């Protein structure tokens, strides 16, 4: 949505007039491009430059501020050591806040969470993920691509065992 809005503003703008430069010396296009990493990290880890850039961004796009706040709230739920029952309660509160936000992107997240709720709640029981299995699958894919496919399956498995066991 923001990208389309920026493109529409850019097309409507008279090309002879330079773009607006904000107090940090950047144009809105530069702010958007440079804020991508900033919006993925916690606010307490921002540098002064990132904080200033985010304040400009949030002033012009308040929906981004709401989305950032919701994303950080979800992160805090997963970082807290709570029981699955408490986690489900907090997630339900988060679902309500997301539903109040007029943004369909977060609604798809809610659908996914509700669809996989038992699996997600298992994380709060054991605090474990399937990251090690995913990492191993990635190594197998890389190995397979380096070998340009698999002709002899038994030999392939033998090589995997020798390399990764």
Backbone as CSV, one residue per row, in Angstrom:
resi,resn,N_x,N_y,N_z,CA_x,CA_y,CA_z,C_x,C_y,C_z
1,UNK,0.816,-1.191,0.000,0.000,0.000,0.000,0.866,1.264,0.000
2,UNK,1.877,1.263,0.855,2.752,2.434,0.952,3.571,2.578,-0.318
3,UNK,4.002,1.452,-0.868,4.782,1.496,-2.107,3.949,2.080,-3.243
4,UNK,2.694,1.639,-3.358,1.815,2.179,-4.402,1.569,3.667,-4.202
5,UNK,1.392,4.063,-2.945,1.162,5.468,-2.648,2.379,6.307,-3.030
6,UNK,3.574,5.796,-2.712,4.806,6.502,-3.044,4.986,6.616,-4.552
7,UNK,4.682,5.543,-5.278,4.800,5.579,-6.739,3.810,6.574,-7.331
8,UNK,2.582,6.585,-6.805,1.571,7.534,-7.296,2.008,8.972,-7.032
9,UNK,2.554,9.228,-5.830,3.039,10.574,-5.517,4.204,10.946,-6.415
10,UNK,5.083,9.981,-6.688,6.240,10.233,-7.536,5.807,10.549,-8.963
11,UNK,4.800,9.828,-9.479,4.311,10.078,-10.837,3.584,11.408,-10.930
12,UNK,2.878,11.780,-9.858,2.127,13.032,-9.879,3.022,14.251,-9.675
13,UNK,4.191,14.042,-9.083,5.100,15.145,-8.774,5.714,15.709,-10.048
14,UNK,5.849,17.020,-10.064,6.513,17.692,-11.180,7.993,17.360,-11.104
15,UNK,8.549,16.817,-12.174,9.937,16.336,-12.172,10.956,17.476,-12.059
16,UNK,10.543,18.700,-12.335,11.476,19.818,-12.243,11.645,20.277,-10.788
17,UNK,10.716,19.874,-9.920,10.799,20.241,-8.503,11.506,19.114,-7.753
18,UNK,12.547,19.440,-6.998,13.258,18.377,-6.272,12.369,17.782,-5.163
19,UNK,12.600,16.520,-4.786,11.789,15.904,-3.737,12.033,16.574,-2.382
20,UNK,11.078,16.448,-1.492,11.172,17.043,-0.158,12.267,16.337,0.632
21,UNK,13.131,17.143,1.250,14.189,16.610,2.106,13.796,16.882,3.549
22,UNK,13.862,15.848,4.386,13.438,15.961,5.780,14.602,16.378,6.669
23,UNK,14.334,16.545,7.951,15.318,17.104,8.890,16.593,16.266,8.999
24,UNK,16.533,15.008,8.611,17.750,14.183,8.650,18.513,14.211,7.328
25,UNK,18.031,14.992,6.359,18.719,15.127,5.082,18.345,14.087,4.049
26,UNK,17.321,13.283,4.325,16.922,12.213,3.417,15.550,12.513,2.816
27,UNK,15.325,11.957,1.628,14.001,12.029,1.027,13.158,10.880,1.573
28,UNK,11.858,10.924,1.336,10.994,9.856,1.846,11.363,8.518,1.230
29,UNK,11.730,8.522,-0.023,12.144,7.277,-0.671,13.375,6.686,0.028
30,UNK,14.331,7.516,0.394,15.524,7.047,1.100,15.167,6.556,2.500
31,UNK,14.280,7.281,3.170,13.852,6.880,4.516,13.196,5.505,4.471
32,UNK,12.322,5.301,3.500,11.651,4.002,3.374,12.656,2.885,3.107
33,UNK,13.598,3.127,2.223,14.583,2.106,1.877,15.501,1.795,3.057
34,UNK,15.856,2.803,3.825,16.809,2.614,4.919,16.147,2.180,6.226
35,UNK,14.829,2.185,6.278,14.117,1.811,7.503,13.792,0.331,7.568
36,UNK,14.012,-0.379,6.499,13.636,-1.784,6.438,14.260,-2.586,7.586
37,UNK,15.549,-2.438,7.783,16.234,-3.163,8.849,15.807,-2.645,10.223
38,UNK,15.623,-1.349,10.323,15.234,-0.728,11.594,13.914,-1.280,12.102
39,UNK,12.970,-1.474,11.199,11.646,-1.929,11.603,11.629,-3.402,12.006
40,UNK,12.709,-4.122,11.754,12.782,-5.525,12.142,13.405,-5.705,13.524
41,UNK,13.938,-4.645,14.084,14.601,-4.770,15.378,13.831,-4.028,16.464
42,UNK,14.133,-4.377,17.700,13.474,-3.761,18.841,13.862,-2.292,18.948
43,UNK,12.930,-1.491,19.416,13.132,-0.050,19.493,14.290,0.313,20.422
44,UNK,14.526,-0.479,21.461,15.613,-0.154,22.390,16.996,-0.430,21.797
45,UNK,17.057,-1.040,20.624,18.337,-1.293,19.948,18.620,-0.278,18.841
46,UNK,17.710,0.648,18.620,17.895,1.642,17.576,18.993,2.627,17.940
47,UNK,19.738,3.059,16.924,20.684,4.155,17.102,19.899,5.459,17.019
48,UNK,20.548,6.575,17.327,19.863,7.878,17.264,19.395,8.181,15.841
49,UNK,20.210,7.826,14.868,19.846,8.066,13.463,18.620,7.235,13.091
50,UNK,18.616,5.961,13.498,17.475,5.097,13.199,16.215,5.589,13.901
51,UNK,16.356,6.063,15.142,15.208,6.574,15.893,14.619,7.802,15.190
52,UNK,15.489,8.701,14.745,15.039,9.907,14.051,14.326,9.542,12.745
53,UNK,14.913,8.618,12.008,14.328,8.169,10.746,12.964,7.524,10.986
54,UNK,12.866,6.695,12.011,11.598,6.022,12.322,10.530,7.034,12.743
55,UNK,10.920,8.054,13.503,9.950,9.080,13.908,9.377,9.817,12.702
56,UNK,10.228,10.111,11.740,9.754,10.762,10.504,8.806,9.821,9.765
57,UNK,9.201,8.574,9.651,8.398,7.570,8.946,7.040,7.385,9.620
58,UNK,7.040,7.246,10.940,5.791,7.040,11.674,4.894,8.270,11.632
59,UNK,5.479,9.462,11.553,4.681,10.684,11.451,3.912,10.715,10.127
60,UNK,4.544,10.242,9.057,3.903,10.281,7.740,3.042,9.049,7.459
61,UNK,3.378,7.928,8.082,2.620,6.689,7.866,2.241,6.082,9.228
62,UNK,1.177,6.599,9.853,0.795,6.101,11.184,0.425,4.613,11.193
63,UNK,-0.019,4.078,10.060,-0.350,2.647,10.004,0.906,1.803,10.217
64,UNK,2.051,2.309,9.760,3.317,1.602,9.987,3.666,1.565,11.469
65,UNK,3.368,2.647,12.165,3.633,2.693,13.602,2.785,1.639,14.322
66,UNK,1.504,1.551,13.951,0.618,0.556,14.555,1.090,-0.862,14.236
67,UNK,1.471,-1.094,12.983,1.947,-2.424,12.582,3.239,-2.779,13.314
68,UNK,4.138,-1.812,13.452,5.385,-2.054,14.182,5.088,-2.398,15.636
69,UNK,4.201,-1.655,16.254,3.844,-1.898,17.654,3.268,-3.307,17.825
70,UNK,2.396,-3.716,16.911,1.811,-5.055,16.987,2.855,-6.151,16.774
71,UNK,3.770,-5.922,15.849,4.822,-6.906,15.597,5.721,-7.062,16.822
72,UNK,6.047,-5.952,17.478,6.888,-6.018,18.674,6.136,-6.654,19.843
73,UNK,4.834,-6.435,19.894,4.027,-7.073,20.939,4.004,-8.592,20.742
74,UNK,3.874,-9.026,19.502,3.921,-10.463,19.214,5.284,-11.037,19.582
75,UNK,6.333,-10.306,19.270,7.682,-10.748,19.620,7.821,-10.905,21.133
76,UNK,7.259,-9.968,21.887,7.377,-10.040,23.351,6.612,-11.242,23.909
77,UNK,5.504,-11.607,23.253,4.760,-12.799,23.695,5.646,-14.031,23.553
78,UNK,6.326,-14.155,22.433,7.165,-15.329,22.206,8.452,-15.294,23.022
79,UNK,8.909,-14.112,23.425,10.121,-14.022,24.241,9.847,-14.250,25.716
80,UNK,8.591,-14.133,26.141,8.285,-14.325,27.558,8.129,-15.815,27.867
81,UNK,8.556,-16.192,29.039,8.477,-17.598,29.453,7.171,-17.793,30.212
82,UNK,6.144,-18.185,29.486,4.810,-18.354,30.054,4.256,-19.711,29.648
83,UNK,3.195,-20.102,30.323,2.564,-21.391,30.024,1.782,-21.284,28.716
84,UNK,1.488,-22.423,28.094,0.695,-22.390,26.860,-0.681,-21.745,27.050
85,UNK,-1.294,-21.925,28.222,-2.614,-21.327,28.463,-2.523,-19.803,28.500
86,UNK,-1.511,-19.285,29.201,-1.323,-17.831,29.242,-0.973,-17.300,27.857
87,UNK,-0.162,-18.058,27.148,0.234,-17.645,25.796,-0.993,-17.552,24.897
88,UNK,-1.890,-18.529,25.019,-3.106,-18.503,24.198,-3.950,-17.278,24.532
89,UNK,-4.037,-16.937,25.814,-4.781,-15.741,26.220,-4.162,-14.477,25.647
90,UNK,-2.833,-14.368,25.730,-2.147,-13.195,25.182,-2.292,-13.135,23.666
91,UNK,-2.216,-14.298,23.021,-2.386,-14.320,21.567,-3.805,-13.907,21.180
92,UNK,-4.798,-14.326,21.955,-6.179,-13.912,21.669,-6.342,-12.405,21.807
93,UNK,-5.709,-11.811,22.830,-5.734,-10.343,22.967,-5.052,-9.684,21.771
94,UNK,-3.956,-10.289,21.325,-3.235,-9.748,20.173,-4.094,-9.846,18.912
95,UNK,-4.827,-10.970,18.764,-5.724,-11.130,17.610,-6.764,-10.019,17.581
96,UNK,-7.306,-9.666,18.746,-8.319,-8.607,18.811,-7.736,-7.268,18.385
97,UNK,-6.521,-6.975,18.842,-5.872,-5.719,18.454,-5.603,-5.676,16.952
98,UNK,-5.197,-6.807,16.403,-4.923,-6.871,14.966,-6.218,-6.702,14.173
99,UNK,-7.290,-7.296,14.657,-8.583,-7.166,13.972,-9.057,-5.720,13.960
100,UNK,-8.722,-4.977,15.018,-9.102,-3.561,15.085,-8.317,-2.728,14.068
101,UNK,-7.113,-3.187,13.726,-6.295,-2.501,12.730,-6.838,-2.808,11.343
102,UNK,-7.028,-1.806,10.542,-7.588,-2.012,9.202,-6.479,-2.395,8.228
103,UNK,-5.958,-3.620,8.368,-4.893,-4.078,7.490,-5.066,-5.571,7.244
104,UNK,-5.235,-5.954,6.006,-5.482,-7.354,5.661,-4.237,-8.229,5.791
105,UNK,-3.042,-7.639,5.735,-1.819,-8.429,5.837,-1.723,-9.117,7.190
106,UNK,-2.050,-8.409,8.256,-2.001,-9.013,9.577,-3.126,-10.015,9.772
107,UNK,-4.216,-9.828,9.101,-5.322,-10.780,9.231,-4.935,-12.146,8.694
108,UNK,-4.115,-12.177,7.661,-3.648,-13.467,7.155,-2.741,-14.144,8.176
109,UNK,-2.012,-13.350,8.961,-1.188,-13.907,10.031,-2.084,-14.561,11.079
110,UNK,-3.183,-13.901,11.415,-4.123,-14.461,12.392,-4.672,-15.790,11.898
111,UNK,-5.059,-15.848,10.635,-5.586,-17.107,10.081,-4.552,-18.225,10.193
112,UNK,-3.313,-17.911,9.864,-2.248,-18.902,9.937,-2.025,-19.358,11.374
113,UNK,-2.004,-18.405,12.295,-1.806,-18.744,13.704,-2.933,-19.629,14.217
114,UNK,-4.154,-19.286,13.872,-5.287,-20.075,14.358,-5.280,-21.473,13.749
115,UNK,-4.856,-21.564,12.496,-4.800,-22.860,11.822,-3.759,-23.773,12.470
116,UNK,-2.654,-23.201,12.901,-1.548,-23.987,13.456,-1.400,-23.779,14.969
117,UNK,-2.473,-23.417,15.651,-2.422,-23.086,17.081,-1.798,-24.183,17.943
118,UNK,-2.180,-25.459,17.803,-1.569,-26.478,18.669,-0.049,-26.578,18.499
119,UNK,0.409,-26.487,17.269,1.845,-26.559,17.011,2.559,-25.344,17.589
120,UNK,1.956,-24.176,17.432,2.555,-22.950,17.961,2.611,-22.999,19.479
121,UNK,1.556,-23.497,20.108,1.531,-23.573,21.571,2.532,-24.583,22.108
122,UNK,2.928,-25.554,21.293,3.983,-26.492,21.713,5.290,-25.759,21.997
123,UNK,5.513,-24.669,21.290,6.723,-23.866,21.527,6.773,-23.395,22.985
124,UNK,5.621,-23.041,23.546,5.583,-22.541,24.914,5.741,-23.667,25.936
125,UNK,5.522,-24.898,25.535,5.731,-26.038,26.444,7.214,-26.368,26.572
126,UNK,7.876,-26.519,25.447,9.262,-26.983,25.455,10.273,-25.918,25.046
127,UNK,9.788,-24.792,24.549,10.649,-23.707,24.056,11.599,-24.227,22.981
128,UNK,11.107,-25.120,22.156,11.937,-25.706,21.104,11.280,-25.492,19.749
129,UNK,12.109,-25.350,18.747,11.624,-25.196,17.376,12.221,-26.303,16.518
130,UNK,11.849,-26.335,15.270,12.397,-27.324,14.353,13.553,-26.730,13.545
131,UNK,14.246,-25.752,14.111,15.324,-25.070,13.400,16.457,-26.019,13.015
132,UNK,16.779,-26.978,13.885,17.879,-27.892,13.554,17.519,-28.769,12.360
133,UNK,16.264,-29.213,12.292,15.831,-30.017,11.141,15.856,-29.182,9.866
134,UNK,15.433,-27.936,9.972,15.456,-27.054,8.800,16.883,-26.788,8.346
135,UNK,17.792,-26.614,9.289,19.197,-26.385,8.937,19.782,-27.606,8.230
136,UNK,19.448,-28.798,8.731,19.949,-30.017,8.088,19.375,-30.152,6.681
137,UNK,18.068,-29.865,6.511,17.468,-29.920,5.175,18.168,-28.967,4.226
138,UNK,18.535,-27.803,4.729,19.251,-26.838,3.900,20.609,-27.388,3.474
139,UNK,21.310,-28.029,4.402,22.614,-28.620,4.070,22.468,-29.723,3.027
140,UNK,21.421,-30.532,3.141,21.189,-31.604,2.175,20.923,-31.007,0.796
141,UNK,20.118,-29.940,0.747,19.836,-29.286,-0.542,21.108,-28.754,-1.178
142,UNK,21.947,-28.114,-0.373,23.202,-27.564,-0.899,24.094,-28.694,-1.412
143,UNK,24.200,-29.742,-0.629,25.030,-30.883,-1.027,24.512,-31.488,-2.324
144,UNK,23.179,-31.638,-2.419,22.580,-32.223,-3.612,22.837,-31.347,-4.842
145,UNK,22.759,-30.018,-4.662,23.004,-29.135,-5.804,24.476,-29.158,-6.216
146,UNK,25.371,-29.315,-5.247,26.797,-29.397,-5.579,27.120,-30.684,-6.338
147,UNK,26.397,-31.750,-6.034,26.607,-33.020,-6.711,25.813,-33.106,-8.022
148,UNK,25.090,-32.032,-8.333,24.272,-31.948,-9.554,23.261,-33.094,-9.634
149,UNK,22.555,-33.285,-8.530,21.509,-34.297,-8.519,21.966,-35.587,-7.866
150,UNK,21.074,-36.550,-7.830,21.348,-37.835,-7.200,21.059,-38.935,-8.214
151,UNK,22.094,-39.706,-8.552,21.889,-40.839,-9.464,21.821,-42.141,-8.669
152,UNK,22.804,-42.331,-7.817,22.880,-43.535,-7.002,22.459,-43.158,-5.579
153,UNK,21.245,-43.507,-5.201,20.681,-43.091,-3.919,21.477,-43.641,-2.738
154,UNK,21.878,-44.889,-2.797,22.634,-45.497,-1.698,23.966,-44.774,-1.471
155,UNK,24.645,-44.438,-2.561,25.914,-43.731,-2.438,25.687,-42.319,-1.894
156,UNK,24.614,-41.687,-2.324,24.272,-40.347,-1.841,24.058,-40.358,-0.327
157,UNK,23.299,-41.321,0.164,23.043,-41.424,1.605,24.345,-41.741,2.349
158,UNK,25.178,-42.594,1.761,26.475,-42.901,2.364,27.309,-41.629,2.519
159,UNK,27.350,-40.799,1.475,28.124,-39.549,1.521,27.546,-38.587,2.545
160,UNK,26.217,-38.509,2.630,25.578,-37.647,3.633,25.963,-38.067,5.043
161,UNK,25.917,-39.358,5.293,26.246,-39.878,6.625,27.694,-39.565,6.959
162,UNK,28.596,-39.711,5.992,30.017,-39.450,6.238,30.269,-37.966,6.499
163,UNK,29.542,-37.094,5.804,29.773,-35.662,5.948,29.096,-35.056,7.172
164,UNK,27.854,-35.451,7.458,27.073,-34.757,8.474,26.764,-35.574,9.723
165,UNK,27.223,-36.805,9.810,26.907,-37.617,10.993,27.959,-37.458,12.060
